[in-house]
Amino acid sequence: MSEQRNKRKARQGVVVSRSGDKTCVVAVEQRKPHPFYKKMITRTSKFHVHDEENATNVGDQVLIMETRPVSKLKRWRLVEVVEEAK
């Protein structure tokens, strides 16, 4: 039987901080309606992301993917910079 890796979670968000070497913090927004009131709610989650080439700046739109733990907080890695900050 062939071993097959599970699908990795991928998210798109905005870089909100460059916190140290090879690390950035990405904010990902989720918009969904309230279960009862149906008003749209915006939830923001922040992820510490491994950025090997230091390719990101604050304000960039990036695509990140789940990975094995790289450090105490980093469990995501940078896939690509979708759009650079203006």
Helices and strands as residue ranges (DSSP letters): E 10-17, E 23-33, E 40-50, E 61-66, E 76-83
